[in-house]
């Protein structure tokens, strides 16, 4: 009897641990995860520096902050994109490296906010979205485009070698 009881308790405990942990654990892996976990924001406007702190706290609950820091997304308005396509056509050659979309970060932050246990509320989501739009343009385009391309390409190629199945899921042909 005692044995059965303790087995039942153990099973219940284990189920509790697994169920409780499930929403906070991002099971999928991304090339982004192996990249840097910091952004040098020392040249960013003061407000952006403040939001950077908020971003690193709140967006590292379920995966490391490397995931958003090393993501391919760049958000530009249609007008900005038309201009960039003329002036920086290199930005548009490989969506694994840079994926430009009018709603890229807006949609992504909303998707994260919808996940159970996400600590990002509406106001905070808006600030973080604005930070990600600004930061992506600074780090991935213009003068920093080549450095970004080299770093991101290495992450993607290493990931393809180490995790071919996940690579095929994230970048379907
Ligand atoms: C409640 C848990 C949770 C929080 C908090 C969270 N994420 Fe995520 N994130 C996930 C999970 C789970 C995935 C993988 C599944 C998916 O992409 O929806 C993911 C995936 C991602 C990806 C990869 C998506 C892709 O398609 O390449 C990025 C980028 C990302 N998160 C950024 C963020 C940002 C920015 C924040 C803060 C606003 C954040 N995450 C907060 C759970 C979370």
Boltz pocket constraint, residues with backbone or C-beta under 6 A from the ligand:
constraints:
  - pocket:
      binder: B
      contacts: [[A, 23], [A, 24], [A, 25], [A, 26], [A, 27], [A, 28], [A, 30], [A, 55], [A, 58], [A, 59], [A, 60], [A, 61], [A, 62], [A, 63], [A, 67], [A, 68], [A, 71], [A, 108], [A, 109], [A, 111], [A, 112], [A, 113], [A, 115], [A, 116], [A, 117], [A, 118], [A, 119], [A, 120], [A, 128]]
      max_distance: 6.0
